[in-house]
């Protein structure tokens, strides 16, 4: 499983990326090593949105599309996900 995800940094800014292992990637962002250069100085971060895809290419395309959204549009995505029921069991193991 591949994921497009959005993080909220400690300063309130949003970071969007993609990964094939959401749990490990979140740990990398918060651990300071192998995380994105952007989030190293802005941690800790928390996961506020994610979508699952079958292929890496789909996840990368969605990442690109989300990065083009305005902050307001990105926040609408996070509001939508927060209002959905939590489905932690749906994340595929790494």
C-alpha positions in Angstrom: 0.0 0.0 0.0 1.2 3.5 -0.8 0.0 6.6 1.0 -0.3 10.3 0.3 -0.3 12.1 3.7 -0.4 15.5 5.3 1.3 16.5 8.5 0.8 19.5 10.7 4.0 20.9 12.1 4.5 22.4 15.5 4.3 25.9 14.0 1.0 25.1 12.3 2.3 24.7 8.8 1.3 21.8 6.7 3.6 19.3 4.9 2.5 16.9 2.2 4.3 13.8 1.1 4.0 10.1 0.0 5.3 6.9 1.4 4.8 3.1 1.3 4.9 2.9 5.1 3.0 5.6 6.9 4.0 4.6 10.5 7.8 4.5 9.7 7.6 7.7 7.8 5.9 9.5 10.6 8.6 8.2 13.0 11.3 9.4 10.6 9.7 12.9 10.5 9.6 13.1 14.3 12.9 11.4 14.8 14.8 14.0 12.9 16.7 11.5 10.7 15.5 10.4 7.2 12.6 12.9 7.6 12.1 15.7 5.2 14.4 18.7 5.5 11.3 20.9 5.9 10.0 19.1 9.0 13.3 18.7 10.8 13.2 22.2 12.2 9.4 22.3 12.6 8.8 19.2 14.7 7.1 17.6 16.3 4.6 16.8 13.6 1.3 15.0 13.7 -0.6 13.1 11.0 -3.7 15.0 10.0 -4.7 13.4 6.7 -3.9 10.4 4.5 -5.2 8.5 1.5 -4.2 4.9 0.4 -3.3 3.9 -3.2 -2.3 0.7 -4.9 0.7 2.2 -6.7 3.5 4.5 -6.0 2.6 6.6 -9.1 -0.9 7.2 -7.9 0.3 8.4 -4.5 2.9 10.7 -6.1 0.3 12.2 -8.4 -2.0 12.9 -5.5 0.8 14.4 -3.5 1.5 16.8 -6.4 -2.2 17.7 -6.6 -2.5 18.4 -2.9 0.6 20.6 -2.9 -1.1 22.8 -5.5 -4.1 23.4 -3.2 -4.5 26.5 -1.2 -4.0 26.2 2.6 -7.8 26.6 3.0 -8.5 23.7 0.6 -5.9 21.5 2.5 -7.6 22.3 5.8 -10.9 21.2 4.3 -9.4 17.8 3.5 -8.2 17.5 7.1 -11.6 18.6 8.5 -13.3 15.9 6.3 -11.0 13.2 7.6 -11.4 14.3 11.2 -15.2 14.0 10.9 -14.9 10.4 9.5 -14.7 7.4 11.8 -11.2 6.4 12.8 -10.0 3.3 10.9 -6.5 2.5 12.3 -6.8 -1.1 11.2 -7.0 -0.2 7.6 -3.3 0.8 7.4 -1.4 -2.0 5.7 1.6 -3.3 7.6 5.0 -2.3 6.4 
